């Protein structure tokens, strides 16, 4: 009973069948990782008084989903008989998309951090003045865009 049927090994020898299985598995793993971040970590974050961890989880669960998905798609594509140049180009496109997704999340986290430094929950004065927030937000976006450009 421990033997793998012959028809299964024959199907797994076909590159596109392996690619489809890997792609479906990567979607499943990406959904599970999204579920872990959105459900389990949100429960843990609700135990704290700060809203920073809640917003952090909300901001990064989408980039984590796409990171897992894109890695799986690249692994699936490598199983097919795609020319190496097309595989490299697809990898670069997915990497660029992934950097842009993480850049969007980084913009949200930058703004969240600035908002938390301005306003305290008890109403007391924050660490930075409210009038400086647009300047710091723009500077943060420029730095983050520069870092993203480096990775692209």
Phi and psi in radians as a Rosetta constraint file:
Dihedral C 1 N 2 CA 2 C 2 CIRCULARHARMONIC -1.415 0.35
Dihedral N 2 CA 2 C 2 N 3 CIRCULARHARMONIC -0.101 0.35
Dihedral C 2 N 3 CA 3 C 3 CIRCULARHARMONIC -1.350 0.35
Dihedral N 3 CA 3 C 3 N 4 CIRCULARHARMONIC 2.531 0.35
Dihedral C 3 N 4 CA 4 C 4 CIRCULARHARMONIC -1.490 0.35
Dihedral N 4 CA 4 C 4 N 5 CIRCULARHARMONIC 2.280 0.35
Dihedral C 4 N 5 CA 5 C 5 CIRCULARHARMONIC -1.018 0.35
Dihedral N 5 CA 5 C 5 N 6 CIRCULARHARMONIC 2.621 0.35
Dihedral C 5 N 6 CA 6 C 6 CIRCULARHARMONIC -1.107 0.35
Dihedral N 6 CA 6 C 6 N 7 CIRCULARHARMONIC -0.624 0.35
Dihedral C 6 N 7 CA 7 C 7 CIRCULARHARMONIC -1.151 0.35
Dihedral N 7 CA 7 C 7 N 8 CIRCULARHARMONIC -0.531 0.35
Dihedral C 7 N 8 CA 8 C 8 CIRCULARHARMONIC -1.208 0.35
Dihedral N 8 CA 8 C 8 N 9 CIRCULARHARMONIC -0.770 0.35
Dihedral C 8 N 9 CA 9 C 9 CIRCULARHARMONIC -1.157 0.35
Dihedral N 9 CA 9 C 9 N 10 CIRCULARHARMONIC -0.577 0.35
Dihedral C 9 N 10 CA 10 C 10 CIRCULARHARMONIC -1.184 0.35
Dihedral N 10 CA 10 C 10 N 11 CIRCULARHARMONIC -0.728 0.35
Dihedral C 10 N 11 CA 11 C 11 CIRCULARHARMONIC -1.165 0.35
Dihedral N 11 CA 11 C 11 N 12 CIRCULARHARMONIC -0.682 0.35
Dihedral C 11 N 12 CA 12 C 12 CIRCULARHARMONIC -1.237 0.35
Dihedral N 12 CA 12 C 12 N 13 CIRCULARHARMONIC -0.276 0.35
Dihedral C 12 N 13 CA 13 C 13 CIRCULARHARMONIC -1.310 0.35
Dihedral N 13 CA 13 C 13 N 14 CIRCULARHARMONIC -0.306 0.35
Dihedral C 13 N 14 CA 14 C 14 CIRCULARHARMONIC -1.452 0.35
Dihedral N 14 CA 14 C 14 N 15 CIRCULARHARMONIC 2.223 0.35
Dihedral C 14 N 15 CA 15 C 15 CIRCULARHARMONIC -1.056 0.35
Dihedral N 15 CA 15 C 15 N 16 CIRCULARHARMONIC -0.780 0.35
Dihedral C 15 N 16 CA 16 C 16 CIRCULARHARMONIC -1.222 0.35
Dihedral N 16 CA 16 C 16 N 17 CIRCULARHARMONIC -0.487 0.35
Dihedral C 16 N 17 CA 17 C 17 CIRCULARHARMONIC -1.177 0.35
Dihedral N 17 CA 17 C 17 N 18 CIRCULARHARMONIC -0.783 0.35
Dihedral C 17 N 18 CA 18 C 18 CIRCULARHARMONIC -1.056 0.35
Dihedral N 18 CA 18 C 18 N 19 CIRCULARHARMONIC -0.698 0.35
Dihedral C 18 N 19 CA 19 C 19 CIRCULARHARMONIC -1.110 0.35
Dihedral N 19 CA 19 C 19 N 20 CIRCULARHARMONIC -0.755 0.35
Dihedral C 19 N 20 CA 20 C 20 CIRCULARHARMONIC -1.131 0.35
Dihedral N 20 CA 20 C 20 N 21 CIRCULARHARMONIC -0.737 0.35
Dihedral C 20 N 21 CA 21 C 21 CIRCULARHARMONIC -1.105 0.35
Dihedral N 21 CA 21 C 21 N 22 CIRCULARHARMONIC -0.729 0.35
Dihedral C 21 N 22 CA 22 C 22 CIRCULARHARMONIC -1.166 0.35
Dihedral N 22 CA 22 C 22 N 23 CIRCULARHARMONIC -0.716 0.35
Dihedral C 22 N 23 CA 23 C 23 CIRCULARHARMONIC -1.113 0.35
Dihedral N 23 CA 23 C 23 N 24 CIRCULARHARMONIC -0.771 0.35
Dihedral C 23 N 24 CA 24 C 24 CIRCULARHARMONIC -1.131 0.35
Dihedral N 24 CA 24 C 24 N 25 CIRCULARHARMONIC -0.683 0.35
Dihedral C 24 N 25 CA 25 C 25 CIRCULARHARMONIC -1.139 0.35
Dihedral N 25 CA 25 C 25 N 26 CIRCULARHARMONIC -0.680 0.35
Dihedral C 25 N 26 CA 26 C 26 CIRCULARHARMONIC -1.166 0.35
Dihedral N 26 CA 26 C 26 N 27 CIRCULARHARMONIC -0.624 0.35
Dihedral C 26 N 27 CA 27 C 27 CIRCULARHARMONIC -1.113 0.35
Dihedral N 27 CA 27 C 27 N 28 CIRCULARHARMONIC -0.755 0.35
Dihedral C 27 N 28 CA 28 C 28 CIRCULARHARMONIC -1.110 0.35
Dihedral N 28 CA 28 C 28 N 29 CIRCULARHARMONIC -0.798 0.35
Dihedral C 28 N 29 CA 29 C 29 CIRCULARHARMONIC -1.140 0.35
Dihedral N 29 CA 29 C 29 N 30 CIRCULARHARMONIC -0.660 0.35
Dihedral C 29 N 30 CA 30 C 30 CIRCULARHARMONIC -1.131 0.35
Dihedral N 30 CA 30 C 30 N 31 CIRCULARHARMONIC -0.724 0.35
Dihedral C 30 N 31 CA 31 C 31 CIRCULARHARMONIC -1.131 0.35
Dihedral N 31 CA 31 C 31 N 32 CIRCULARHARMONIC -0.696 0.35
Dihedral C 31 N 32 CA 32 C 32 CIRCULARHARMONIC -1.138 0.35
Dihedral N 32 CA 32 C 32 N 33 CIRCULARHARMONIC -0.728 0.35
Dihedral C 32 N 33 CA 33 C 33 CIRCULARHARMONIC -1.142 0.35
Dihedral N 33 CA 33 C 33 N 34 CIRCULARHARMONIC -0.655 0.35
Dihedral C 33 N 34 CA 34 C 34 CIRCULARHARMONIC -1.137 0.35
Dihedral N 34 CA 34 C 34 N 35 CIRCULARHARMONIC -0.709 0.35
Dihedral C 34 N 35 CA 35 C 35 CIRCULARHARMONIC -1.103 0.35
Dihedral N 35 CA 35 C 35 N 36 CIRCULARHARMONIC -0.747 0.35
Dihedral C 35 N 36 CA 36 C 36 CIRCULARHARMONIC -1.050 0.35
Dihedral N 36 CA 36 C 36 N 37 CIRCULARHARMONIC -0.795 0.35
Dihedral C 36 N 37 CA 37 C 37 CIRCULARHARMONIC -1.210 0.35
Dihedral N 37 CA 37 C 37 N 38 CIRCULARHARMONIC -0.718 0.35
Dihedral C 37 N 38 CA 38 C 38 CIRCULARHARMONIC -1.395 0.35
Dihedral N 38 CA 38 C 38 N 39 CIRCULARHARMONIC -0.495 0.35
Dihedral C 38 N 39 CA 39 C 39 CIRCULARHARMONIC -1.763 0.35
Dihedral N 39 CA 39 C 39 N 40 CIRCULARHARMONIC -1.074 0.35
Dihedral C 39 N 40 CA 40 C 40 CIRCULARHARMONIC -1.168 0.35
Dihedral N 40 CA 40 C 40 N 41 CIRCULARHARMONIC -0.842 0.35
Dihedral C 40 N 41 CA 41 C 41 CIRCULARHARMONIC -1.242 0.35
Dihedral N 41 CA 41 C 41 N 42 CIRCULARHARMONIC -0.493 0.35
Dihedral C 41 N 42 CA 42 C 42 CIRCULARHARMONIC -1.162 0.35
Dihedral N 42 CA 42 C 42 N 43 CIRCULARHARMONIC -0.677 0.35
Dihedral C 42 N 43 CA 43 C 43 CIRCULARHARMONIC -1.072 0.35
Dihedral N 43 CA 43 C 43 N 44 CIRCULARHARMONIC -0.757 0.35
Dihedral C 43 N 44 CA 44 C 44 CIRCULARHARMONIC -1.165 0.35
Dihedral N 44 CA 44 C 44 N 45 CIRCULARHARMONIC -0.662 0.35
Dihedral C 44 N 45 CA 45 C 45 CIRCULARHARMONIC -1.222 0.35
Dihedral N 45 CA 45 C 45 N 46 CIRCULARHARMONIC -0.504 0.35
Dihedral C 45 N 46 CA 46 C 46 CIRCULARHARMONIC -1.205 0.35
Dihedral N 46 CA 46 C 46 N 47 CIRCULARHARMONIC -0.265 0.35
Dihedral C 46 N 47 CA 47 C 47 CIRCULARHARMONIC -1.330 0.35
Dihedral N 47 CA 47 C 47 N 48 CIRCULARHARMONIC -0.308 0.35
Dihedral C 47 N 48 CA 48 C 48 CIRCULARHARMONIC -1.612 0.35
Dihedral N 48 CA 48 C 48 N 49 CIRCULARHARMONIC 2.777 0.35
Dihedral C 48 N 49 CA 49 C 49 CIRCULARHARMONIC -1.399 0.35
Dihedral N 49 CA 49 C 49 N 50 CIRCULARHARMONIC -0.497 0.35
Dihedral C 49 N 50 CA 50 C 50 CIRCULARHARMONIC -1.338 0.35
Dihedral N 50 CA 50 C 50 N 51 CIRCULARHARMONIC 2.549 0.35
Dihedral C 50 N 51 CA 51 C 51 CIRCULARHARMONIC -1.616 0.35
Dihedral N 51 CA 51 C 51 N 52 CIRCULARHARMONIC -0.048 0.35
Dihedral C 51 N 52 CA 52 C 52 CIRCULARHARMONIC -1.039 0.35
Dihedral N 52 CA 52 C 52 N 53 CIRCULARHARMONIC -0.813 0.35
Dihedral C 52 N 53 CA 53 C 53 CIRCULARHARMONIC -1.176 0.35
Dihedral N 53 CA 53 C 53 N 54 CIRCULARHARMONIC -0.605 0.35
Dihedral C 53 N 54 CA 54 C 54 CIRCULARHARMONIC -1.087 0.35
Dihedral N 54 CA 54 C 54 N 55 CIRCULARHARMONIC -0.810 0.35
Dihedral C 54 N 55 CA 55 C 55 CIRCULARHARMONIC -1.213 0.35
Dihedral N 55 CA 55 C 55 N 56 CIRCULARHARMONIC -0.596 0.35
Dihedral C 55 N 56 CA 56 C 56 CIRCULARHARMONIC -1.093 0.35
Dihedral N 56 CA 56 C 56 N 57 CIRCULARHARMONIC -0.804 0.35
Dihedral C 56 N 57 CA 57 C 57 CIRCULARHARMONIC -1.125 0.35
Dihedral N 57 CA 57 C 57 N 58 CIRCULARHARMONIC -0.727 0.35
Dihedral C 57 N 58 CA 58 C 58 CIRCULARHARMONIC -1.107 0.35
Dihedral N 58 CA 58 C 58 N 59 CIRCULARHARMONIC -0.591 0.35
Dihedral C 58 N 59 CA 59 C 59 CIRCULARHARMONIC -1.370 0.35
Dihedral N 59 CA 59 C 59 N 60 CIRCULARHARMONIC -0.548 0.35
Dihedral C 59 N 60 CA 60 C 60 CIRCULARHARMONIC -1.802 0.35
Dihedral N 60 CA 60 C 60 N 61 CIRCULARHARMONIC -0.078 0.35
Dihedral C 60 N 61 CA 61 C 61 CIRCULARHARMONIC -1.206 0.35
Dihedral N 61 CA 61 C 61 N 62 CIRCULARHARMONIC -0.586 0.35
Dihedral C 61 N 62 CA 62 C 62 CIRCULARHARMONIC -1.202 0.35
Dihedral N 62 CA 62 C 62 N 63 CIRCULARHARMONIC -0.826 0.35
Dihedral C 62 N 63 CA 63 C 63 CIRCULARHARMONIC -1.083 0.35
Dihedral N 63 CA 63 C 63 N 64 CIRCULARHARMONIC -0.576 0.35
Dihedral C 63 N 64 CA 64 C 64 CIRCULARHARMONIC -1.183 0.35
Dihedral N 64 CA 64 C 64 N 65 CIRCULARHARMONIC -0.715 0.35
Dihedral C 64 N 65 CA 65 C 65 CIRCULARHARMONIC -1.009 0.35
Dihedral N 65 CA 65 C 65 N 66 CIRCULARHARMONIC -0.865 0.35
Dihedral C 65 N 66 CA 66 C 66 CIRCULARHARMONIC -1.211 0.35
Dihedral N 66 CA 66 C 66 N 67 CIRCULARHARMONIC -0.545 0.35
Dihedral C 66 N 67 CA 67 C 67 CIRCULARHARMONIC -1.081 0.35
Dihedral N 67 CA 67 C 67 N 68 CIRCULARHARMONIC -0.845 0.35
Dihedral C 67 N 68 CA 68 C 68 CIRCULARHARMONIC -1.123 0.35
Dihedral N 68 CA 68 C 68 N 69 CIRCULARHARMONIC -0.757 0.35
Dihedral C 68 N 69 CA 69 C 69 CIRCULARHARMONIC -1.096 0.35
Dihedral N 69 CA 69 C 69 N 70 CIRCULARHARMONIC -0.810 0.35
Dihedral C 69 N 70 CA 70 C 70 CIRCULARHARMONIC -1.170 0.35
Dihedral N 70 CA 70 C 70 N 71 CIRCULARHARMONIC -0.641 0.35
Dihedral C 70 N 71 CA 71 C 71 CIRCULARHARMONIC -1.108 0.35
Dihedral N 71 CA 71 C 71 N 72 CIRCULARHARMONIC -0.752 0.35
Dihedral C 71 N 72 CA 72 C 72 CIRCULARHARMONIC -1.108 0.35
Dihedral N 72 CA 72 C 72 N 73 CIRCULARHARMONIC -0.697 0.35
Dihedral C 72 N 73 CA 73 C 73 CIRCULARHARMONIC -1.145 0.35
Dihedral N 73 CA 73 C 73 N 74 CIRCULARHARMONIC -0.659 0.35
Dihedral C 73 N 74 CA 74 C 74 CIRCULARHARMONIC -1.146 0.35
Dihedral N 74 CA 74 C 74 N 75 CIRCULARHARMONIC -0.711 0.35
Dihedral C 74 N 75 CA 75 C 75 CIRCULARHARMONIC -1.120 0.35
Dihedral N 75 CA 75 C 75 N 76 CIRCULARHARMONIC -0.669 0.35
Dihedral C 75 N 76 CA 76 C 76 CIRCULARHARMONIC -1.154 0.35
Dihedral N 76 CA 76 C 76 N 77 CIRCULARHARMONIC -0.745 0.35
Dihedral C 76 N 77 CA 77 C 77 CIRCULARHARMONIC -1.132 0.35
Dihedral N 77 CA 77 C 77 N 78 CIRCULARHARMONIC -0.561 0.35
Dihedral C 77 N 78 CA 78 C 78 CIRCULARHARMONIC -1.173 0.35
Dihedral N 78 CA 78 C 78 N 79 CIRCULARHARMONIC -0.337 0.35
Dihedral C 78 N 79 CA 79 C 79 CIRCULARHARMONIC -1.406 0.35
Dihedral N 79 CA 79 C 79 N 80 CIRCULARHARMONIC -0.246 0.35
Dihedral C 79 N 80 CA 80 C 80 CIRCULARHARMONIC -1.583 0.35
Dihedral N 80 CA 80 C 80 N 81 CIRCULARHARMONIC 3.106 0.35
Dihedral C 80 N 81 CA 81 C 81 CIRCULARHARMONIC -1.683 0.35
Dihedral N 81 CA 81 C 81 N 82 CIRCULARHARMONIC 0.731 0.35
Dihedral C 81 N 82 CA 82 C 82 CIRCULARHARMONIC -1.306 0.35
Dihedral N 82 CA 82 C 82 N 83 CIRCULARHARMONIC 2.429 0.35
Dihedral C 82 N 83 CA 83 C 83 CIRCULARHARMONIC -1.029 0.35
Dihedral N 83 CA 83 C 83 N 84 CIRCULARHARMONIC 2.567 0.35
Dihedral C 83 N 84 CA 84 C 84 CIRCULARHARMONIC -0.984 0.35
Dihedral N 84 CA 84 C 84 N 85 CIRCULARHARMONIC -0.643 0.35
Dihedral C 84 N 85 CA 85 C 85 CIRCULARHARMONIC -1.112 0.35
Dihedral N 85 CA 85 C 85 N 86 CIRCULARHARMONIC -0.711 0.35
Dihedral C 85 N 86 CA 86 C 86 CIRCULARHARMONIC -1.168 0.35
Dihedral N 86 CA 86 C 86 N 87 CIRCULARHARMONIC -0.652 0.35
Dihedral C 86 N 87 CA 87 C 87 CIRCULARHARMONIC -1.136 0.35
Dihedral N 87 CA 87 C 87 N 88 CIRCULARHARMONIC -0.730 0.35
Dihedral C 87 N 88 CA 88 C 88 CIRCULARHARMONIC -1.143 0.35
Dihedral N 88 CA 88 C 88 N 89 CIRCULARHARMONIC -0.757 0.35
Dihedral C 88 N 89 CA 89 C 89 CIRCULARHARMONIC -1.121 0.35
Dihedral N 89 CA 89 C 89 N 90 CIRCULARHARMONIC -0.748 0.35
Dihedral C 89 N 90 CA 90 C 90 CIRCULARHARMONIC -1.106 0.35
Dihedral N 90 CA 90 C 90 N 91 CIRCULARHARMONIC -0.710 0.35
Dihedral C 90 N 91 CA 91 C 91 CIRCULARHARMONIC -1.068 0.35
Dihedral N 91 CA 91 C 91 N 92 CIRCULARHARMONIC -0.706 0.35
Dihedral C 91 N 92 CA 92 C 92 CIRCULARHARMONIC -1.179 0.35
Dihedral N 92 CA 92 C 92 N 93 CIRCULARHARMONIC -0.687 0.35
Dihedral C 92 N 93 CA 93 C 93 CIRCULARHARMONIC -1.126 0.35
Dihedral N 93 CA 93 C 93 N 94 CIRCULARHARMONIC -0.802 0.35
Dihedral C 93 N 94 CA 94 C 94 CIRCULARHARMONIC -1.123 0.35
Dihedral N 94 CA 94 C 94 N 95 CIRCULARHARMONIC -0.653 0.35
Dihedral C 94 N 95 CA 95 C 95 CIRCULARHARMONIC -1.127 0.35
Dihedral N 95 CA 95 C 95 N 96 CIRCULARHARMONIC -0.719 0.35
Dihedral C 95 N 96 CA 96 C 96 CIRCULARHARMONIC -1.122 0.35
Dihedral N 96 CA 96 C 96 N 97 CIRCULARHARMONIC -0.778 0.35
Dihedral C 96 N 97 CA 97 C 97 CIRCULARHARMONIC -1.055 0.35
Dihedral N 97 CA 97 C 97 N 98 CIRCULARHARMONIC -0.714 0.35
Dihedral C 97 N 98 CA 98 C 98 CIRCULARHARMONIC -1.149 0.35
Dihedral N 98 CA 98 C 98 N 99 CIRCULARHARMONIC -0.711 0.35
Dihedral C 98 N 99 CA 99 C 99 CIRCULARHARMONIC -1.106 0.35
Dihedral N 99 CA 99 C 99 N 100 CIRCULARHARMONIC -0.697 0.35
Dihedral C 99 N 100 CA 100 C 100 CIRCULARHARMONIC -1.156 0.35
Dihedral N 100 CA 100 C 100 N 101 CIRCULARHARMONIC -0.676 0.35
Dihedral C 100 N 101 CA 101 C 101 CIRCULARHARMONIC -1.124 0.35
Dihedral N 101 CA 101 C 101 N 102 CIRCULARHARMONIC -0.789 0.35
Dihedral C 101 N 102 CA 102 C 102 CIRCULARHARMONIC -1.175 0.35
Dihedral N 102 CA 102 C 102 N 103 CIRCULARHARMONIC -0.550 0.35
Dihedral C 102 N 103 CA 103 C 103 CIRCULARHARMONIC -1.122 0.35
Dihedral N 103 CA 103 C 103 N 104 CIRCULARHARMONIC -0.762 0.35
Dihedral C 103 N 104 CA 104 C 104 CIRCULARHARMONIC -1.053 0.35
Dihedral N 104 CA 104 C 104 N 105 CIRCULARHARMONIC -0.732 0.35
Dihedral C 104 N 105 CA 105 C 105 CIRCULARHARMONIC -1.159 0.35
Dihedral N 105 CA 105 C 105 N 106 CIRCULARHARMONIC -0.637 0.35
Dihedral C 105 N 106 CA 106 C 106 CIRCULARHARMONIC -1.161 0.35
Dihedral N 106 CA 106 C 106 N 107 CIRCULARHARMONIC -0.646 0.35
Dihedral C 106 N 107 CA 107 C 107 CIRCULARHARMONIC -1.060 0.35
Dihedral N 107 CA 107 C 107 N 108 CIRCULARHARMONIC -0.758 0.35
Dihedral C 107 N 108 CA 108 C 108 CIRCULARHARMONIC -1.101 0.35
Dihedral N 108 CA 108 C 108 N 109 CIRCULARHARMONIC -0.743 0.35
Dihedral C 108 N 109 CA 109 C 109 CIRCULARHARMONIC -1.178 0.35
Dihedral N 109 CA 109 C 109 N 110 CIRCULARHARMONIC -0.630 0.35
Dihedral C 109 N 110 CA 110 C 110 CIRCULARHARMONIC -1.092 0.35
Dihedral N 110 CA 110 C 110 N 111 CIRCULARHARMONIC -0.835 0.35
Dihedral C 110 N 111 CA 111 C 111 CIRCULARHARMONIC -1.132 0.35
Dihedral N 111 CA 111 C 111 N 112 CIRCULARHARMONIC -0.688 0.35
Dihedral C 111 N 112 CA 112 C 112 CIRCULARHARMONIC -1.075 0.35
Dihedral N 112 CA 112 C 112 N 113 CIRCULARHARMONIC -0.760 0.35
Dihedral C 112 N 113 CA 113 C 113 CIRCULARHARMONIC -1.107 0.35
Dihedral N 113 CA 113 C 113 N 114 CIRCULARHARMONIC -0.742 0.35
Dihedral C 113 N 114 CA 114 C 114 CIRCULARHARMONIC -1.120 0.35
Dihedral N 114 CA 114 C 114 N 115 CIRCULARHARMONIC -0.737 0.35
Dihedral C 114 N 115 CA 115 C 115 CIRCULARHARMONIC -1.085 0.35
Dihedral N 115 CA 115 C 115 N 116 CIRCULARHARMONIC -0.647 0.35
Dihedral C 115 N 116 CA 116 C 116 CIRCULARHARMONIC -1.253 0.35
Dihedral N 116 CA 116 C 116 N 117 CIRCULARHARMONIC -0.538 0.35
Dihedral C 116 N 117 CA 117 C 117 CIRCULARHARMONIC -1.311 0.35
Dihedral N 117 CA 117 C 117 N 118 CIRCULARHARMONIC -0.373 0.35
Dihedral C 117 N 118 CA 118 C 118 CIRCULARHARMONIC -1.473 0.35
Dihedral N 118 CA 118 C 118 N 119 CIRCULARHARMONIC -0.898 0.35
Dihedral C 118 N 119 CA 119 C 119 CIRCULARHARMONIC -1.913 0.35
Dihedral N 119 CA 119 C 119 N 120 CIRCULARHARMONIC 2.260 0.35
Dihedral C 119 N 120 CA 120 C 120 CIRCULARHARMONIC -1.628 0.35
Dihedral N 120 CA 120 C 120 N 121 CIRCULARHARMONIC 2.633 0.35
Dihedral C 120 N 121 CA 121 C 121 CIRCULARHARMONIC -1.228 0.35
Dihedral N 121 CA 121 C 121 N 122 CIRCULARHARMONIC -0.445 0.35
Dihedral C 121 N 122 CA 122 C 122 CIRCULARHARMONIC -1.528 0.35
Dihedral N 122 CA 122 C 122 N 123 CIRCULARHARMONIC 0.041 0.35
Dihedral C 122 N 123 CA 123 C 123 CIRCULARHARMONIC 1.579 0.35
Dihedral N 123 CA 123 C 123 N 124 CIRCULARHARMONIC -0.065 0.35
Dihedral C 123 N 124 CA 124 C 124 CIRCULARHARMONIC -1.333 0.35
Dihedral N 124 CA 124 C 124 N 125 CIRCULARHARMONIC 2.943 0.35
Dihedral C 124 N 125 CA 125 C 125 CIRCULARHARMONIC -1.177 0.35
Dihedral N 125 CA 125 C 125 N 126 CIRCULARHARMONIC 2.444 0.35
Dihedral C 125 N 126 CA 126 C 126 CIRCULARHARMONIC -1.433 0.35
Dihedral N 126 CA 126 C 126 N 127 CIRCULARHARMONIC -3.065 0.35
Dihedral C 126 N 127 CA 127 C 127 CIRCULARHARMONIC -1.278 0.35
Dihedral N 127 CA 127 C 127 N 128 CIRCULARHARMONIC -0.616 0.35
Dihedral C 127 N 128 CA 128 C 128 CIRCULARHARMONIC -2.148 0.35
Dihedral N 128 CA 128 C 128 N 129 CIRCULARHARMONIC 2.750 0.35
Dihedral C 128 N 129 CA 129 C 129 CIRCULARHARMONIC -1.369 0.35
Dihedral N 129 CA 129 C 129 N 130 CIRCULARHARMONIC 2.534 0.35
Dihedral C 129 N 130 CA 130 C 130 CIRCULARHARMONIC -1.090 0.35
Dihedral N 130 CA 130 C 130 N 131 CIRCULARHARMONIC -0.521 0.35
Dihedral C 130 N 131 CA 131 C 131 CIRCULARHARMONIC -1.238 0.35
Dihedral N 131 CA 131 C 131 N 132 CIRCULARHARMONIC -0.319 0.35
Dihedral C 131 N 132 CA 132 C 132 CIRCULARHARMONIC -1.549 0.35
Dihedral N 132 CA 132 C 132 N 133 CIRCULARHARMONIC -0.231 0.35
Dihedral C 132 N 133 CA 133 C 133 CIRCULARHARMONIC -1.016 0.35
Dihedral N 133 CA 133 C 133 N 134 CIRCULARHARMONIC -0.796 0.35
Dihedral C 133 N 134 CA 134 C 134 CIRCULARHARMONIC -1.057 0.35
Dihedral N 134 CA 134 C 134 N 135 CIRCULARHARMONIC -0.678 0.35
Dihedral C 134 N 135 CA 135 C 135 CIRCULARHARMONIC -1.117 0.35
Dihedral N 135 CA 135 C 135 N 136 CIRCULARHARMONIC -0.837 0.35
Dihedral C 135 N 136 CA 136 C 136 CIRCULARHARMONIC -1.160 0.35
Dihedral N 136 CA 136 C 136 N 137 CIRCULARHARMONIC -0.608 0.35
Dihedral C 136 N 137 CA 137 C 137 CIRCULARHARMONIC -1.134 0.35
Dihedral N 137 CA 137 C 137 N 138 CIRCULARHARMONIC -0.781 0.35
Dihedral C 137 N 138 CA 138 C 138 CIRCULARHARMONIC -1.128 0.35
Dihedral N 138 CA 138 C 138 N 139 CIRCULARHARMONIC -0.717 0.35
Dihedral C 138 N 139 CA 139 C 139 CIRCULARHARMONIC -1.109 0.35
Dihedral N 139 CA 139 C 139 N 140 CIRCULARHARMONIC -0.733 0.35
Dihedral C 139 N 140 CA 140 C 140 CIRCULARHARMONIC -1.091 0.35
Dihedral N 140 CA 140 C 140 N 141 CIRCULARHARMONIC -0.718 0.35
Dihedral C 140 N 141 CA 141 C 141 CIRCULARHARMONIC -1.134 0.35
Dihedral N 141 CA 141 C 141 N 142 CIRCULARHARMONIC -0.683 0.35
Dihedral C 141 N 142 CA 142 C 142 CIRCULARHARMONIC -1.143 0.35
Dihedral N 142 CA 142 C 142 N 143 CIRCULARHARMONIC -0.780 0.35
Dihedral C 142 N 143 CA 143 C 143 CIRCULARHARMONIC -1.109 0.35
Dihedral N 143 CA 143 C 143 N 144 CIRCULARHARMONIC -0.789 0.35
Dihedral C 143 N 144 CA 144 C 144 CIRCULARHARMONIC -1.128 0.35
Dihedral N 144 CA 144 C 144 N 145 CIRCULARHARMONIC -0.676 0.35
Dihedral C 144 N 145 CA 145 C 145 CIRCULARHARMONIC -1.136 0.35
Dihedral N 145 CA 145 C 145 N 146 CIRCULARHARMONIC -0.663 0.35
Dihedral C 145 N 146 CA 146 C 146 CIRCULARHARMONIC -1.124 0.35
Dihedral N 146 CA 146 C 146 N 147 CIRCULARHARMONIC -0.724 0.35
Dihedral C 146 N 147 CA 147 C 147 CIRCULARHARMONIC -1.133 0.35
Dihedral N 147 CA 147 C 147 N 148 CIRCULARHARMONIC -0.732 0.35
Dihedral C 147 N 148 CA 148 C 148 CIRCULARHARMONIC -1.116 0.35
Dihedral N 148 CA 148 C 148 N 149 CIRCULARHARMONIC -0.692 0.35
Dihedral C 148 N 149 CA 149 C 149 CIRCULARHARMONIC -1.113 0.35
Dihedral N 149 CA 149 C 149 N 150 CIRCULARHARMONIC -0.602 0.35
Dihedral C 149 N 150 CA 150 C 150 CIRCULARHARMONIC -1.113 0.35
Dihedral N 150 CA 150 C 150 N 151 CIRCULARHARMONIC -0.714 0.35
Dihedral C 150 N 151 CA 151 C 151 CIRCULARHARMONIC -1.354 0.35
Dihedral N 151 CA 151 C 151 N 152 CIRCULARHARMONIC -0.349 0.35
